[in-house]
Amino acid sequence: MLAELFAVMAPVLAGAGLGFLWVRLGQPYPVDFVTRLVFNIGTPALVLASLSGAAIDASTFGQVMLAAALVIMSMGAASFAVATLLRRDWRVLIAPMMYPNTGNMGLPVVLYAFGSAGFAYGITVMVTVSLFQFTLGAVLSSSGSPIKTLLRTPTVYAIVISMALLLTDTSLPLWMANTVDLMSGFTVPLMLITLGVSLASIQVKSLRSGVGFSLIRIPLAAAAAWFIAGWLGLPPLAQNILVVQMCMPVAVFNYLFAQRAQREPAYVASLVFCSTLMALFYLPALLALLM
């Protein structure tokens, strides 16, 4: 079991560690360019490549999306109580509570822990979190119209195409399938490297607050995901992946949103940094229970 867990976590640590060391050694890394490349080309290609050929029907896809959405909303509702407990503004905590790092860290962990069979479920959860982030997150951070943001997000169109393929039980033409498979190949490695770069660039002022928040959030997320997945009757593999994905550390995007809205970005940075470091300890234990 230890060898299996190490095999899962080693690629994640290697990718993020590479990005972290790259920046610490003074090497340039165009974060904005890479982020745009990943979200505008890599992620849509990954969605198409993973879902179009996945052994998942449209009904199960919709159920997993619904389950993820309910967990996100449950965590949003719980943020008011957590904010009171931690004596913080709920507007500061609601995004870190709702949006775990289901992309940069979640997808590699799911891929290496559960293989291609579970990767489609991991993609589905990631897509749901991203849709909430780009709509509700845009509203909370006052960063523009959520409708315009959705229309400018290529991943949305990849979801629509994937749903159409699932509903009609059709496949992409071979030339297109090969193309999106090739384009999707750089997505997960770049996600991990960018995660390491982001962690190296974040200035942390309070480790204690980040650890305290994570000790509250992780059990809440695990309980909500497990209960909602069971209530909706998700397959065991989908249930396990939903739990793992929703227990991921706080997404780096929450720090960027906090900076844009000027809502305690230094505090949110500590949540991102501490929760990511803690994940190196609690994720192996969680995976040992679910794999």
Buried (B, 14 or more C-beta within 10 A) or exposed (E): EEEBBEEBBEBBBEBBBBBBEBBEEEEEBEBEEBBEBBBBBBBBBBBBBBBBBBEBEBEBBBBBBBBBBBBBBBBBEBBEEBBEEBEBEBBBBBBBBBBBBBBBBBBBBBBBBBEEEBBBBBBBBBBBBBBBBBBBBBEBBEBEEBEEBBEEBBBBBBBEBBBEBBEEEEEBEEEBBEBBBEBBBBBBBBBBBBBBBBBBBBEBEBEEBBBBBBEBBBEBBBBBBBEBBEEBEBBEBBBBBBBBBBBBBBBBBBBBBBBEBEBBBBBBBBBBBBBBBBBEEBBBEBBEEBB
